[in-house]
Amino acid sequence: MLQTISLFAPQLVLAFFASQLLSTGAFAKKDISVGIRYFAVGVLVLYAFIGFILGQPTGEAFKGALIVDSYSHYMNLFLGLSAAAALMFSKSFFQTEKLDRFEFSVLVLYCTLGMSIMVSANTLLALYIGIEMQSLALYVMAAFNRDSLRASESGLKYFVLGALSSGLLLYGASLIYGFTGSLEFARIAEVISTGGATPGIIAGMVFLLCGLAFKISAAPFHMWTPDVYEGSPTPVTGFFAAAPKFAAMALIARLLVGPFGDITTQWQQVIIVLAVLSMFVGAIGALTQTNIKRLMAYSSIANMGYALVALSAGTQAGVKGMLIFMSIYTITVIGIFACILQMRIRNGMVEQISDLAGLSKTNRGLAIVLTIFMFSVMGIPPLLGFFGKFFAFVPAMEAGLTWLVVLALVASVIGAFYYLRLVKIMWGDENENEFVEAPKTLRGLAVISALLVFPLLLLPMVSIPAQSLISQAAASLF
């Protein structure tokens, strides 16, 4: 009992405080949404570090349903801090739009709990429970602005298509259970290693990967992404683009190198197809976008393709490359959305790319920070975005997938066009709007994220310890 508590202290902390905050907010006689938000941020920070405070315990619990290792400790750290940042940059938006309710903070806690179960899943049942707990919270968050037709439409689209992906997941899990006789990852791997992969197992694996591809918005399961990104409240869109994508990608990696580690050749083909489609659908689709949130939606589709390039190697270096790429991408996305949330004129929020015209003349600091993020996500050295792509592409080349890396570089060149177009609009066009002064929280998050993508500034303090953690995390899967 004590061992189980020590292993799953992060999840227990989340579950306990999420339930307590829900009941506290429901029975409070006055609005306490601000206090609950700050308390929830503290809970998320505690959740992020509690595994390290307890000495990074490892092991299995609940009869092997969940596993705790260096991989899950690293993911808990990153997911907790990402969710805390998302809560912090939502504050000013919801207060200005008169949408500030305590339920949002509770939903973020429950969503993070679902993501935590996902990255620690050791059976197909635990995998599904984690995904559904995360997804149910995200459906509600997408439609959080009940008075907005766009938000309601995005929530409904996300829910309907999410139900389809859940059906794919369950069908794949049932096929695998039928052909292996077990839901446990270790037992599935044992059956495959002794008896080989039957057509039924391969079909089940493909259905599982298709269901998970929806969660990371990989093409051709990306159809929900632009509409949901555009219609959801901007802080919710920023949260969608960061932590849930990272959690789903981490789950895919655990699934591929765990139960299906002995049939790399079979799943490698599926991952390569998803990677190529995602890179080019995202890069080409973004070229015609005029709304910055839709642009970020297609950008995220392309970037999930780059992360899948790393996983397609099927090696420990590939998993490490994916973790490095997704960590840097998540930091960059949080910073970009902290900048987007500062796009507010006296009449309200603006979302068109043209609204950034002449930003360098009216708000030079915001223009510099946003330019840094654009160059980083493009992969321009010496920013960390370059190293993210470098670590993602090198394992694929070492695995003999040079042609896939060439395609990834071509997609990156196409993607550079729309990032440079944003930079050109900010620095070269005539002034059209003057944004009102942004809250200190948003400016602080944007500046901190911009500093984090400068390896030369924070290399000794952040980058080297982070690489050590990532190396341990990747090694624990093999």
C-alpha positions as CSV (number, residue, x, y, z in Angstrom):
1,M,0.0,0.0,0.0
2,L,2.7,2.5,1.0
3,Q,4.7,1.6,-2.1
4,T,1.7,2.3,-4.3
5,I,1.1,5.6,-2.6
6,S,4.8,6.6,-3.1
7,L,4.7,5.5,-6.7
8,F,1.6,7.4,-7.6
9,A,1.8,10.4,-5.3
10,P,1.7,12.8,-8.3
11,Q,-1.6,11.3,-9.6
12,L,-3.1,11.1,-6.1
13,V,-2.2,14.8,-5.4
14,L,-4.0,15.8,-8.6
15,A,-7.1,13.6,-8.0
16,F,-7.5,14.7,-4.4
17,F,-7.1,18.5,-5.0
18,A,-9.1,18.5,-8.2
19,S,-12.1,16.9,-6.3
20,Q,-11.6,19.3,-3.3
21,L,-11.5,22.4,-5.6
22,L,-14.6,21.2,-7.4
23,S,-16.6,20.9,-4.2
24,T,-15.2,24.1,-2.8
25,G,-16.1,26.1,-5.9
26,A,-19.5,24.5,-6.2
27,F,-20.5,25.4,-2.6
28,A,-18.8,28.8,-2.3
29,K,-21.1,31.7,-1.7
30,K,-19.0,34.1,-3.9
31,D,-16.8,33.9,-6.9
32,I,-13.5,32.3,-5.9
33,S,-12.2,31.5,-9.4
34,V,-9.0,33.6,-9.0
35,G,-8.1,31.9,-5.8
36,I,-8.8,28.4,-7.2
37,R,-6.7,29.2,-10.3
38,Y,-3.6,30.1,-8.2
39,F,-4.2,27.1,-5.9
40,A,-4.4,24.9,-9.0
41,V,-1.2,26.3,-10.4
42,G,0.5,25.4,-7.1
43,V,-0.9,21.9,-7.2
44,L,0.4,21.5,-10.8
45,V,3.9,22.6,-9.8
46,L,3.8,20.2,-6.8
47,Y,2.6,17.4,-9.2
48,A,5.5,18.2,-11.6
49,F,8.2,17.9,-8.9
50,I,6.9,15.5,-6.4
51,G,8.4,12.5,-8.2
52,F,11.8,14.0,-8.0
53,I,11.3,15.1,-4.3
54,L,10.5,11.5,-3.5
55,G,13.7,10.3,-5.2
56,Q,12.1,9.1,-8.5
57,P,10.7,5.8,-7.3
58,T,10.1,3.2,-9.9
59,G,7.9,0.1,-10.2
60,E,4.4,-1.1,-11.1
61,A,1.1,-0.9,-9.2
62,F,-2.5,-1.9,-9.5
63,K,-1.5,-5.3,-10.7
64,G,0.7,-3.9,-13.4
65,A,-1.9,-1.6,-14.9
66,L,0.3,1.4,-14.4
67,I,4.1,1.8,-14.4
68,V,6.4,4.4,-13.0
69,D,9.8,4.9,-14.5
70,S,12.2,7.7,-15.5
71,Y,10.0,8.2,-18.6
72,S,6.9,8.9,-16.7
73,H,8.8,11.1,-14.2
74,Y,10.1,13.3,-17.0
75,M,6.6,13.5,-18.6
76,N,5.0,14.4,-15.3
77,L,7.5,17.2,-14.9
78,F,6.9,18.7,-18.3
79,L,3.1,18.2,-18.4
80,G,2.7,19.8,-14.9
81,L,4.7,22.9,-15.8
82,S,3.0,23.2,-19.2
83,A,-0.5,23.0,-17.6
84,A,0.5,25.5,-15.0
85,A,1.7,27.9,-17.7
86,A,-1.6,27.5,-19.6
87,L,-3.6,28.3,-16.4
88,M,-1.5,31.4,-15.9
89,F,-1.9,32.9,-19.4
90,S,-5.7,32.2,-19.3
91,K,-6.3,34.5,-16.3
92,S,-6.4,37.9,-18.1
93,F,-8.3,36.6,-21.1
94,F,-11.1,35.0,-19.1
95,Q,-11.4,38.0,-16.8
96,T,-11.5,40.5,-19.7
97,E,-14.1,38.3,-21.6
98,K,-16.1,37.8,-18.4
99,L,-15.7,34.0,-18.7
100,D,-13.7,33.5,-15.5
101,R,-15.1,30.4,-13.8
102,F,-13.5,28.1,-11.3
103,E,-14.5,25.0,-13.4
104,F,-11.7,25.8,-15.9
105,S,-9.0,25.3,-13.4
106,V,-10.6,22.0,-12.2
107,L,-10.9,20.8,-15.8
108,V,-7.2,21.5,-16.4
109,L,-6.4,19.4,-13.3
110,Y,-8.5,16.5,-14.4
111,C,-7.1,16.7,-18.0
112,T,-3.6,16.6,-16.5
113,L,-4.5,13.6,-14.4
114,G,-5.7,11.8,-17.6
115,M,-2.4,12.7,-19.4
116,S,-0.5,11.4,-16.4
117,I,-2.3,8.1,-16.6
118,M,-1.6,8.0,-20.3
119,V,2.1,8.3,-20.0
120,S,2.2,5.6,-17.2
121,A,-0.2,3.2,-18.9
122,N,1.0,-0.4,-18.9
123,T,-2.2,-2.1,-20.2
124,L,-4.6,-1.2,-23.0
125,L,-7.3,-0.6,-20.5
126,A,-5.3,1.9,-18.5
127,L,-4.3,3.5,-21.9
128,Y,-8.0,4.0,-22.8
129,I,-9.0,5.3,-19.3
130,G,-6.3,7.9,-19.4
131,I,-7.2,9.0,-23.0
132,E,-10.9,9.3,-22.1
133,M,-10.3,11.3,-18.9
134,Q,-8.1,13.7,-20.8
135,S,-10.5,13.9,-23.8
136,L,-13.7,14.5,-21.8
137,A,-12.1,17.5,-20.1
138,L,-10.8,18.9,-23.4
139,Y,-14.3,18.6,-25.0
140,V,-15.7,20.8,-22.3
141,M,-12.8,23.3,-22.4
142,A,-13.3,23.7,-26.2
143,A,-16.9,24.8,-25.7
144,F,-16.2,26.7,-22.5
145,N,-17.6,29.9,-23.9
146,R,-21.2,28.8,-24.0
147,D,-22.4,32.0,-25.6
148,S,-20.2,31.7,-28.6
149,L,-21.5,29.9,-31.6
150,R,-17.9,29.2,-32.8
151,A,-16.9,27.7,-29.4
152,S,-20.0,25.5,-29.3
153,E,-19.4,24.3,-32.8
154,S,-15.7,23.5,-32.1
155,G,-16.6,21.6,-28.9
156,L,-19.3,19.5,-30.8
157,K,-16.9,18.8,-33.7
158,Y,-14.2,17.7,-31.3
159,F,-16.6,15.5,-29.4
160,V,-18.0,13.8,-32.4
161,L,-14.7,13.1,-34.1
162,G,-13.2,12.2,-30.7
163,A,-15.9,9.5,-30.4
164,L,-14.8,8.1,-33.7
165,S,-11.1,8.0,-32.6
166,S,-12.2,6.2,-29.3
167,G,-14.1,3.7,-31.5
168,L,-10.9,3.0,-33.5
169,L,-8.9,2.6,-30.2
170,L,-11.4,0.2,-28.7
171,Y,-11.6,-1.9,-31.9
172,G,-7.9,-2.1,-32.1
173,A,-7.6,-3.1,-28.4
174,S,-10.3,-5.7,-28.8
175,L,-8.5,-7.2,-31.8
176,I,-5.2,-7.3,-29.9
177,Y,-6.9,-8.9,-26.9
178,G,-8.6,-11.5,-29.1
179,F,-5.3,-12.6,-30.7
180,T,-3.0,-12.4,-27.7
181,G,-5.4,-13.1,-24.8
182,S,-4.1,-10.2,-22.7
183,L,-4.4,-6.5,-22.3
184,E,-1.0,-6.2,-20.6
185,F,1.8,-4.7,-22.5
186,A,4.4,-7.2,-21.2
187,R,2.2,-10.2,-22.1
188,I,1.4,-8.8,-25.6
189,A,5.1,-8.4,-26.2
190,E,5.7,-12.0,-25.0
191,V,3.1,-13.4,-27.3
192,I,4.5,-11.5,-30.3
193,S,8.1,-12.4,-29.6
194,T,7.3,-16.2,-29.3
195,G,4.6,-16.5,-32.0
196,G,5.2,-13.6,-34.3
197,A,2.8,-11.0,-35.4
198,T,-0.4,-12.4,-36.9
199,P,-2.5,-10.4,-39.3
200,G,-5.0,-9.8,-36.5
201,I,-2.4,-8.3,-34.2
202,I,-1.1,-6.1,-37.0
203,A,-4.6,-4.9,-37.8
204,G,-5.3,-4.2,-34.1
205,M,-2.0,-2.2,-33.9
206,V,-3.0,-0.2,-37.0
207,F,-6.4,0.7,-35.5
208,L,-4.7,1.7,-32.2
209,L,-2.2,4.0,-34.0
210,C,-5.0,5.5,-36.1
211,G,-6.9,6.4,-32.9
212,L,-3.8,7.9,-31.3
213,A,-3.0,9.8,-34.5
214,F,-6.3,11.7,-34.0
215,K,-5.0,12.8,-30.6
216,I,-1.9,14.3,-32.0
217,S,-3.8,15.7,-35.1
218,A,-1.6,13.7,-37.5
219,A,-2.8,13.6,-41.1
220,P,-5.2,12.2,-42.3
221,F,-6.8,12.4,-38.9
222,H,-6.3,16.1,-38.6
223,M,-9.7,17.4,-39.9
224,W,-10.8,18.6,-36.4
225,T,-7.7,20.7,-35.7
226,P,-8.2,24.0,-37.7
227,D,-11.8,24.5,-36.7
228,V,-11.3,23.6,-33.0
229,Y,-8.2,25.8,-32.7
230,E,-10.1,28.7,-34.3
231,G,-13.3,28.3,-32.4
232,S,-12.0,27.5,-28.9
233,P,-11.1,30.4,-26.5
234,T,-7.5,31.3,-27.2
235,P,-6.0,30.1,-23.9
236,V,-7.7,26.7,-24.5
237,T,-6.2,26.6,-28.0
238,G,-2.8,27.2,-26.5
239,F,-3.3,24.4,-24.0
240,F,-4.5,22.1,-26.8
241,A,-1.3,22.8,-28.8
242,A,1.1,22.0,-26.0
243,A,0.6,19.4,-23.2
244,P,-2.1,17.0,-24.7
245,K,0.0,16.7,-27.9
246,F,3.1,15.8,-25.9
247,A,1.2,13.3,-23.8
248,A,-0.2,11.5,-26.8
249,M,3.1,11.4,-28.5
250,A,4.7,10.0,-25.4
251,L,2.0,7.3,-25.2
252,I,2.6,6.4,-28.8
253,A,6.3,5.9,-28.1
254,R,5.7,3.7,-25.1
255,L,3.2,1.6,-27.1
256,L,5.6,1.1,-30.0
257,V,8.7,0.1,-28.1
258,G,6.8,-1.8,-25.5
259,P,4.3,-4.4,-26.7
260,F,5.2,-3.9,-30.4
261,G,8.9,-3.6,-29.9
262,D,9.6,-6.9,-31.8
263,I,7.7,-5.9,-35.0
264,T,9.4,-2.6,-35.7
265,T,9.2,-3.2,-39.5
266,Q,5.4,-3.4,-39.4
267,W,4.6,-0.3,-37.4
268,Q,7.5,1.7,-38.9
269,Q,5.5,1.7,-42.2
270,V,2.5,3.2,-40.5
271,I,4.5,5.9,-38.7
272,I,6.3,6.9,-41.9
273,V,3.0,7.3,-43.8
274,L,1.6,9.4,-40.9
275,A,4.8,11.5,-40.8
276,V,4.9,12.3,-44.5
277,L,1.2,13.1,-44.8
278,S,1.3,15.3,-41.6
279,M,4.4,17.3,-42.7
280,F,3.1,18.2,-46.1
281,V,-0.6,18.6,-45.2
282,G,0.4,20.9,-42.4
283,A,3.0,22.9,-44.4
284,I,0.9,23.3,-47.5
285,G,-2.4,23.9,-45.6
286,A,-0.9,26.8,-43.6
287,L,0.1,28.7,-46.8
288,T,-3.4,30.0,-47.4
289,Q,-4.4,30.8,-43.8
290,T,-5.3,34.3,-42.7
291,N,-6.3,33.5,-39.1
292,I,-3.3,33.1,-36.8
293,K,-4.9,30.4,-34.7
294,R,-5.7,28.3,-37.9
295,L,-2.1,28.9,-39.0
296,M,-0.9,27.5,-35.7
297,A,-3.2,24.5,-36.2
298,Y,-1.6,23.6,-39.5
299,S,1.8,24.3,-38.0
300,S,1.1,21.8,-35.2
301,I,0.1,19.2,-37.8
302,A,3.4,19.6,-39.6
303,N,5.4,19.5,-36.3
304,M,3.8,16.3,-35.2
305,G,5.0,14.9,-38.5
306,Y,8.6,15.9,-37.6
307,A,8.2,14.2,-34.2
308,L,7.0,11.1,-35.9
309,V,10.1,11.1,-38.1
310,A,12.2,10.6,-35.0
311,L,9.9,7.8,-33.8
312,S,10.1,6.1,-37.2
313,A,13.7,5.2,-36.5
314,G,12.5,2.6,-33.9
315,T,15.6,3.2,-31.7
316,Q,16.4,4.6,-28.3
317,A,18.0,7.6,-30.0
318,G,14.7,8.1,-31.9
319,V,12.7,8.2,-28.7
320,K,15.2,10.7,-27.2
321,G,15.0,12.8,-30.4
322,M,11.2,12.9,-30.1
323,L,11.3,13.9,-26.4
324,I,13.8,16.7,-27.2
325,F,11.8,17.9,-30.2
326,M,8.5,17.9,-28.3
327,S,9.9,19.6,-25.2
328,I,11.3,22.4,-27.3
329,Y,8.1,22.6,-29.4
330,T,6.0,22.8,-26.3
331,I,8.0,25.7,-24.8
332,T,7.8,27.5,-28.1
333,V,4.1,27.0,-28.5
334,I,3.4,28.3,-25.0
335,G,5.4,31.4,-25.8
336,I,3.7,31.9,-29.2
337,F,0.2,31.8,-27.6
338,A,1.4,34.1,-24.8
339,C,2.1,36.5,-27.7
340,I,-1.2,35.8,-29.5
341,L,-3.1,36.6,-26.3
342,Q,-1.5,40.1,-26.3
343,M,-3.2,40.8,-29.7
344,R,-5.9,42.9,-28.1
345,I,-7.1,46.3,-29.3
346,R,-9.7,48.5,-27.5
347,N,-12.6,46.7,-29.2
348,G,-11.4,43.2,-28.1
349,M,-9.2,40.3,-29.3
350,V,-8.1,40.2,-32.9
351,E,-6.9,37.0,-34.6
352,Q,-6.1,37.9,-38.2
353,I,-2.5,37.7,-39.4
354,S,-2.9,41.1,-41.0
355,D,-3.6,42.6,-37.5
356,L,0.1,42.2,-36.8
357,A,1.0,44.7,-39.5
358,G,3.6,47.3,-38.3
359,L,3.9,45.6,-34.8
360,S,7.6,46.5,-34.7
361,K,6.7,50.2,-34.7
362,T,3.9,50.0,-32.0
363,N,5.2,47.3,-29.8
364,R,8.8,46.5,-30.6
365,G,9.3,44.1,-27.6
366,L,6.4,41.9,-28.7
367,A,7.6,41.9,-32.3
368,I,11.1,40.8,-31.2
369,V,9.8,38.0,-29.0
370,L,7.4,36.7,-31.6
371,T,10.1,36.9,-34.2
372,I,12.4,34.7,-32.0
373,F,9.6,32.1,-31.8
374,M,9.0,32.1,-35.5
375,F,12.7,31.6,-36.2
376,S,12.9,28.9,-33.5
377,V,9.9,26.9,-34.9
378,M,11.4,27.3,-38.4
379,G,14.6,25.6,-37.1
380,I,17.0,28.5,-37.6
381,P,20.3,28.2,-35.6
382,P,21.4,28.9,-32.9
383,L,17.8,28.8,-31.5
384,L,16.7,25.6,-29.8
385,G,14.2,24.8,-32.6
386,F,17.1,24.0,-34.8
387,F,18.5,21.5,-32.3
388,G,15.0,20.0,-31.9
389,K,14.8,19.2,-35.6
390,F,18.5,18.0,-35.6
391,F,17.9,15.5,-32.8
392,A,14.6,14.4,-34.5
393,F,16.1,13.8,-37.9
394,V,19.5,12.3,-37.1
395,P,18.1,9.0,-35.7
396,A,16.0,8.5,-38.8
397,M,19.1,9.0,-41.0
398,E,21.1,6.5,-38.8
399,A,18.2,4.0,-39.3
400,G,18.6,4.3,-43.1
401,L,15.6,6.6,-43.7
402,T,17.6,9.3,-45.5
403,W,14.8,9.8,-48.0
404,L,12.3,10.6,-45.2
405,V,14.7,13.2,-43.7
406,V,15.0,14.8,-47.2
407,L,11.2,15.0,-47.3
408,A,11.1,16.5,-43.8
409,L,13.6,19.2,-44.9
410,V,11.5,20.0,-48.0
411,A,8.5,20.4,-45.8
412,S,10.5,22.6,-43.4
413,V,11.4,24.9,-46.3
414,I,7.8,25.2,-47.3
415,G,6.8,25.9,-43.7
416,A,9.5,28.6,-43.5
417,F,7.5,30.7,-46.0
418,Y,4.5,31.3,-43.8
419,Y,6.7,31.9,-40.7
420,L,8.7,34.5,-42.7
421,R,5.5,36.0,-43.9
422,L,4.5,36.7,-40.3
423,V,7.9,38.3,-39.7
424,K,7.6,40.4,-42.8
425,I,4.2,41.6,-41.8
426,M,5.4,42.6,-38.4
427,W,8.5,44.4,-39.5
428,G,7.8,45.5,-43.1
429,D,4.1,46.5,-43.4
430,E,2.5,49.7,-42.4
431,N,0.9,50.0,-39.0
432,E,-2.8,49.2,-38.8
433,N,-3.6,48.4,-35.1
434,E,-2.1,49.4,-31.8
435,F,-2.5,46.8,-29.2
436,V,-3.5,47.7,-25.6
437,E,-0.9,47.1,-23.0
438,A,-0.7,43.4,-22.1
439,P,-0.8,42.1,-18.5
440,K,2.5,41.4,-16.8
441,T,1.7,37.6,-16.6
442,L,1.5,37.3,-20.4
443,R,4.6,39.4,-21.0
444,G,6.5,37.5,-18.4
445,L,5.6,34.1,-19.9
446,A,6.5,35.2,-23.4
447,V,9.9,36.5,-22.3
448,I,10.7,33.4,-20.2
449,S,9.8,31.1,-23.1
450,A,11.9,33.3,-25.5
451,L,14.9,33.0,-23.1
452,L,14.5,29.2,-22.9
453,V,14.9,28.8,-26.7
454,F,18.3,30.6,-26.5
455,P,20.7,27.7,-25.8
456,L,23.7,30.0,-25.4
457,L,22.0,31.9,-22.6
458,L,20.7,29.0,-20.6
459,L,22.9,26.1,-21.8
460,P,24.7,25.4,-18.5
461,M,21.7,25.9,-16.3
462,V,18.9,24.2,-18.2
463,S,19.9,22.4,-21.4
464,I,22.5,20.1,-20.0
465,P,20.4,18.8,-17.0
466,A,17.4,18.5,-19.4
467,Q,19.3,16.3,-21.8
468,S,20.4,14.1,-18.9
469,L,16.8,13.7,-17.8
470,I,15.7,13.0,-21.4
471,S,18.4,10.4,-21.9
472,Q,17.3,8.6,-18.7
473,A,13.7,8.7,-19.8
474,A,14.4,7.3,-23.2
475,A,16.6,4.5,-21.8
476,S,13.9,3.4,-19.3
477,L,11.7,2.3,-22.2
478,F,14.2,-0.1,-23.6
